Amino acid sequence: MEKKLLLGDEAIAQAAIDAGVSGVYAYPGTPSTEIMEYVQASPAARSGTIKAYWSANEKTAMETALGMSYAGKRALVCMKHVGLNVAADAFINAAITGANGGLVVLAADDPSMHSSQNEQDSRFYGKFALMPILEPSNQQQAYDMVRYAFDLSESLALPVLIRITTRLAHSRAGVATAPPRPQNELKLPANLRQFVLLPAIARVQYRDLLAKQEHLRNRSLNDGFNEYLDGPDKKLGIIACGLAFNYLIENFESGVVPYPVLKIGQYPLPIELVRRLYAECEAILVLEDGYPMVEELLRGLLQLGKPVHGRLDGALPRDGELNPVLVAHALGMETHRGQAVPAIVKARPPRLCDGCAHTDAFLALNEALQAYGRGRVFSDIGCYTLSALEPLEAINSCVDMGASITMAIGAADAGLVPAVAAIGDSTFTHSGMTGLLDAVNNNSPITVLILDNSTTGMTGGQSSAAFGKVEDICRGLGVHEDHIHVLKPLRKHHEENVAIIKKELEYQGVSVIIPRRECVQTLNRKVREKAKARQEQQ
Ligand code: SF4
């Protein structure tokens, strides 16, 4: 058995490759991005044996993976937690169609919002969809669970959700790998109507899904990812979900916890084990990253019976990421905070890179908007969102992918004219295009800046589905040729750019302005790679 030092994300990717995956689909989003990058760098993906590419958004990725599963092969679809909102339509319906080849959905949650706009808990989506959920407690288990998830998916004919969090995704550990196995052969579903969700068929499929729930509970009880670890001190029983189990045992040098612990790695919850813990212990402490999902289940509405501690009674904070110190506090233990941060380590608030094209684009926009006053720029999610901060302070909203154009339409409808939307090229094809179509259909008096840096800059420079197509898409959606302008966002063109933006702000219809200059990070990377290739040739 080979052992590799892997990030949690890499362990998941390696496991999928070893488990015989045929397709991996994703949209980049921290903390899930490295899964696709690892697969894409693998010999199997480079040779085309595994299809692995960035999709336009998480919904299209989910649907593509479902198509591969329909054809009998194993597919993995990866996203960050908010991406699951985008994929939700396909995700929920995939539980009704069921899977043919193993279908695994990986959602990477971001408690504490290290790089996200919320800290929602993907376990609720799995529960809502009535799907099995797996939650690893370390990198090794993440690896093991992926292989198990493909098998579970094929044996139940259901997609399986794996939920991880940032800390697991982005930390390394030694991972023992299993021997690789071959990919599935092409095989159509036994029931060719299974994927046709017409009401008469969907009703039958939904009943089938409900009928599988008992089996899911049994698998969760017996398959080994949920463990009852007995302890002598029954004053407290601990339910530790996923990575929270690691935070718990880090507080005990021996790794042995004196209280009974129910370690949860698979859902639906194993009710029998929860009952046993509740019966044997005087009080329960629930440790879970994200929302108090298990804790709420245990408390119920009336809170009858034994005390249940966790995020709801203040034993742990209601928001943010768990850690060993917070767990120690909840256990009434002394904490060891480690060493002070050395003075040489400076806080580095996020900001646009020096030389970033967005700076020049927003300087021009700020100047063009001076006559109208502040508070008119609706933004999307990307590097440019950082222009909300000083010194630019150029944008006034950041809600979700695609919301810039549609919010500008709403504000213009309310009489805030001109209203401006700022969106990146990748985000535009992710979920901005339909908003632009609405704007064209309503002839909304808005100005849309599509900041084209030819990449998905914020997540590290992945390919953009919009590459080389932005003007064509805008024309195709009905924006008039006379109101589509491509600018070069450079200081030397500042006056010219301000004049164009000013002119379009006055236009009482839809204008699109495309400041186009490649992200300096990807540009520098390409230059370095070229220089290296040249050196190697000499
Ligand atoms: S990564 Fe690229 S797009 Fe993002 S701030 Fe830096 S230069 Fe600008």
Residues whose N, C-alpha, C, O or C-beta is under 5 A from the ligand:
A	BS01	SF4	R351 L352 C353 C356 A357 C383 N453 G457 M458 C519 V520 Q521
